[in-house]
Amino acid sequence: MDRAILPSIETPTLTKADLADLLFERLGLNKRESKDMVEAFFEIIHTSLVQGEDVKLSGFGNFQIRRKAPRPGRNPRTGEAIPIKARNVVTFHASHKLKAVVQGDIPAGDDFE
């Protein structure tokens, strides 16, 4: 995504509000529709991951749930051995296309704007 289109140059963070503003400006949706669309998008991703489903966004990347097995750990302050319970974690793997655009190997096309 071209940084010049972002509302704030001071911070590299893209927020939900920024996304809603971009939908408002580029697609002509009203502000409420833009905000609702962004919220719905993230709610769908959230719900899918909670249900254990992978989320694949073509040309962007994949969010996956990975099960981490229980393992021994250590308290870094005391050195005491502490068991770490099994847990689920979310991982993100960027697509090859996104990686290439971020590295500057290929120019950002309409896919990322």
Secondary structure, DSSP 4 states (H G I P E B T S, - for coil): --GGGSS-SS--PPPHHHHHHHHHHHH---HHHHHHHHHHHHHHHHHHHHTT--EEETTTEEEEEEEEPPEEEE-TTT--EEEEPPEEEEEEEE-HHHHHHHHTSS---GGG-
